[in-house]
């Protein structure tokens, strides 16, 4: 009986510890409409079908760690391999790590065909951020097409995307 009681107590402690490690989604959005980027230059990526480029979320304590995940189908059209669609996740307007646009979500791979559904790949960008103050915050995604192709036609596409904030 004593062994059974100890086993039940150990299982209870393990269940509590396991629950503490669970992530809780505190905000999410999905977009099923495609987003096209033509030419060089960046845009704030729409996060839902209504076109909103920011998503609010609330933290409940100071210095709270959040994990932000942006997943999307991504395609690039350009006639050289040096064309990238780079993504930066921004919290309250500040770049989260990685903070530079050399973090490609997808590349052209010499694809001169339109960046439509036949050239999309699924990928995920993730950032872990410590938010200093409790309260209301915003998250957004900035994307930029960069290329060393001189005079090339550049086009990028995001489709079927999801963004989540977890604590």
NORUR-V834588 format. One record per residue. N is the residue number from 1. PSI is psi in whole degrees, -180 to 180 (NA if undefined). NEAR is the number of other C-alpha atoms within 12 Angstrom. D_LAST is the distance of its C-alpha to the last C-alpha in Angstrom with 1 decimal. Layout:
BEGIN
n;psi;near;d_last
N;PSI;NEAR;D_LAST
N;PSI;NEAR;D_LAST
END
This chain:
BEGIN
n;psi;near;d_last
1;-40;7;39.8
2;-40;8;38.3
3;-41;9;36.7
4;-44;10;35.2
5;-43;11;33.7
6;-43;12;32.2
7;-43;13;30.8
8;-41;14;29.2
9;-44;14;27.7
10;-44;14;26.3
11;-39;14;24.8
12;-44;14;23.2
13;-43;14;21.7
14;-39;14;20.5
15;-41;14;18.9
16;-45;13;17.0
17;-42;12;15.8
18;-40;12;14.8
19;-34;12;12.8
20;-26;12;10.8
21;-6;12;10.0
22;139;12;8.8
23;145;17;5.7
24;122;18;5.4
25;124;19;6.6
26;-10;24;6.9
27;148;28;9.8
28;154;28;12.2
29;154;32;15.8
30;141;28;18.7
31;128;26;22.0
32;-11;20;25.1
33;143;22;27.6
34;152;28;28.5
35;123;33;28.2
36;141;32;31.0
37;122;34;31.5
38;133;26;35.1
39;-179;26;36.5
40;166;28;34.8
41;158;21;32.4
42;165;23;28.8
43;158;26;27.1
44;121;27;23.9
45;131;41;22.9
46;138;35;22.8
47;-10;39;19.6
48;174;27;21.3
49;-18;19;24.9
50;-11;17;25.7
51;7;19;25.2
52;132;19;22.4
53;-2;28;21.2
54;145;28;18.3
55;125;35;15.3
56;151;25;14.0
57;159;29;10.6
58;133;28;10.1
59;151;28;8.3
60;-2;18;9.9
61;156;16;10.8
62;150;15;12.5
63;42;15;11.4
64;133;21;7.7
65;132;23;6.3
66;150;34;4.6
67;123;31;6.3
68;128;39;9.0
69;124;33;11.6
70;121;41;15.0
71;142;32;17.6
72;160;38;21.2
73;139;34;24.7
74;136;40;26.4
75;148;43;30.1
76;137;48;32.4
77;121;41;36.2
78;151;36;38.3
79;23;26;41.5
80;161;24;40.3
81;-8;22;37.6
82;26;26;36.3
83;125;36;34.3
84;147;40;30.5
85;108;48;27.8
86;149;41;25.2
87;137;42;21.7
88;131;37;19.6
89;134;44;16.2
90;133;37;16.4
91;123;33;14.1
92;36;24;16.4
93;-3;20;19.3
94;139;20;18.7
95;132;23;18.6
96;165;30;15.6
97;135;22;16.8
98;144;21;19.2
99;3;23;20.9
100;161;18;24.2
101;23;25;25.6
102;17;22;26.9
103;88;27;24.0
104;135;29;25.6
105;-34;38;23.9
106;163;39;27.4
107;168;39;31.0
108;-34;38;34.4
109;42;23;36.2
110;31;24;39.5
111;103;28;38.6
112;3;24;40.9
113;152;22;40.3
114;142;24;38.2
115;66;35;34.4
116;-169;24;34.3
117;-26;24;32.9
118;-7;17;35.3
119;14;27;33.8
120;146;30;30.0
121;147;27;27.7
122;137;23;24.1
123;166;26;21.7
124;136;27;18.0
125;139;34;16.7
126;141;29;13.3
127;139;30;12.1
128;123;25;9.8
129;139;29;10.0
130;115;23;10.1
131;120;30;10.7
132;-51;19;13.6
133;141;16;14.1
134;149;17;12.4
135;-159;17;13.4
136;133;20;14.0
137;170;28;13.3
138;151;30;14.4
139;143;42;13.8
140;171;39;16.9
141;127;44;18.6
142;131;35;21.9
143;147;41;24.4
144;138;37;27.8
145;123;42;30.8
146;142;37;32.5
147;149;33;35.8
148;4;18;38.9
149;122;22;41.0
150;123;15;43.6
151;12;12;44.5
152;151;24;42.4
153;125;28;41.0
154;135;38;37.2
155;136;37;34.9
156;160;48;31.2
157;133;42;29.4
158;142;48;25.9
159;158;35;25.8
160;68;29;23.6
161;156;33;20.3
162;138;33;16.7
163;136;37;13.7
164;149;37;10.1
165;126;37;6.9
166;149;28;3.8
167;NA;27;0.0
END
